[in-house]
Amino acid sequence: MRTIEISTEFIKLQQLLKLADIVGYGSDAKMLILNGQVKVNGEIAHERGKKIREGDIVEVEGEEDLTVKVNGEI
């Protein structure tokens, strides 16, 4: 599992996928999500703007699972 560090309370799913270099553009993230290839905490994600918080687990088909850690104080 790969940990992505952020400095805010949450990150939107689409932004996380870009930050983790899984996609290059928001439109690529949109297609992964629309195709049901992304899960958050074991459930298929349906919205690009879903808030991902510390400890959430994001699974993308064909990629290493991701988790988020807040770095520092919010």
Sequence and secondary structure as in RCSB ss.txt:
>XXXX:A:sequence
MRTIEISTEFIKLQQLLKLADIVGYGSDAKMLILNGQVKVNGEIAHERGKKIREGDIVEVEGEEDLTVKVNGEI
>XXXX:A:secstr
 EEEEESSSEEEHHHHHHHTTS SSHHHHHHHHHTT EEETTEE   TT EEETT EEEETTS  EEEEE S  
